[in-house]
Amino acid sequence: GGFRVSSAGAREERHDSAAAMLCDAGIDLAEAFVHIQSSLFCLHCSAVALTTEDGQKLAVFPNINRAGKSLLAASFLLHGGRIAADDLLGVTEQGEGLSFGLPPRLRLPLPPSSRALAQALPSIPGVEDGHYRFLYAGAFSLAAFGERCPIGAFILPRRTAGARPHLHRLMPQAALPWLVYQFQMAGGQAGAVFKLASRLCRERPLWLLEYDGAEEAAQYLAAEAERLFSFLPEEEAPLSSVAFLTDEDRLSYAPRGRHPLFSSRKHRRWVQASGVAVHEEGDSIFLIPEAQDAIFTLDRIGQAVWALLAEPLSIAEAASLLAEVFPQTGREKLERDMIRFFRTLFEQGLVQRA
């Protein structure tokens, strides 16, 4: 009467359709494989192999909420692209992409701009349930499990109504805060993930793709493959930030919940916890606690308070200093904000009692 998906460490899931079951089973299989491969990382993205003068390279589209990465990948079937990933891609320490062999999955119904793909669907085997359609595109168009290909470029997809496809080059400091949170982390991988993401941002071309229709964008990128994988200077200055991204565009980690040992006493002093690795990249600061599979970033105010926490600091002292900078904000509100901030830092293992 249906399907049951059960895997170690995961909640059992029940599904009425084969398509819904495949969504879970594919993810669980990929995560299990990465778990036993200590030198392999897992990136939430779609990826397509394009042919250039230097051979095939991967155009990688890390996940952005509702940006259409799966539809983009599937649209390359119309332009000779070879799909290496639809949702999850293995990434080696050398910067190669490893395919899990999972077929692309499309959300239904397809948008009106994907007419050619919609016309091709009846000729492509697959299963669907009214919500999703899997495409068994064949060995020529879909990379097999274990197939490797060097990553050629990272492309941030931004779907904008009415936009013609256009590439904007990104600076590493703009791409890193977006890319690092698309890696899954387990078994103490956070530090290694940050190191890999930081290196890839320096060594690979980084782009923002403005587009509306996925088919038009796929055709544009296929024609621009040589430029896509190059470091040739652009006429326009590279973007130093992508401020339109939101928390939904990150693989975020839920707070641990209220910790019984946290005290909101305003005059109790706190200090940075030992063992927290701190990395500064451009305007961003990244905090990686020991024995955690999480990476944290702070905004400008958070960075200022974190710097002060190098020495013992109380909630009242932090609020008093902020009141000098933001005199229009009431002292009580600043203290409430600092209580929440200090509580979060404590619950995530970033500060300890002085």
Sequence and secondary structure as in RCSB ss.txt:
>XXXX:A:sequence
GGFRVSSAGAREERHDSAAAMLCDAGIDLAEAFVHIQSSLFCLHCSAVALTTEDGQKLAVFPNINRAGKSLLAAS
FLLHGGRIAADDLLGVTEQGEGLSFGLPPRLRLPLPPSSRALAQALPSIPGVEDGHYRFLYAGAFSLAAFGERCP
IGAFILPRRTAGARPHLHRLMPQAALPWLVYQFQMAGGQAGAVFKLASRLCRERPLWLLEYDGAEEAAQYLAAEA
ERLFSFLPEEEAPLSSVAFLTDEDRLSYAPRGRHPLFSSRKHRRWVQASGVAVHEEGDSIFLIPEAQDAIFTLDR
IGQAVWALLAEPLSIAEAASLLAEVFPQTGREKLERDMIRFFRTLFEQGLVQRA
>XXXX:A:secstr
  EEE  TTS  EEESSHHHHHHHHHHHHHHHHHHT TTEEEEEEEEEEEEETTEEEEEEEE  TTS HHHHHHH
GGGGT EEEESSEEEEETTSEEE      EEESS  TT HHHHHHGGGS   B SSEEE    TTTB  TT EEE
EEEEEEEEE TT   EEEEB HHHHHHHHGGGEE  SS HHHHHHHHHHHHHHS EEEEEES HHHHHHHHHHTH
HHHT     SS  BS  TT  GGGS         TT    TT EEEE TT EEEEETTEEEEE TT S  EE  H
HHHHHHHHTTS EEHHHHHHHHHHH TTS HHHHHHHHHHHHHHHHHTTSEEE 
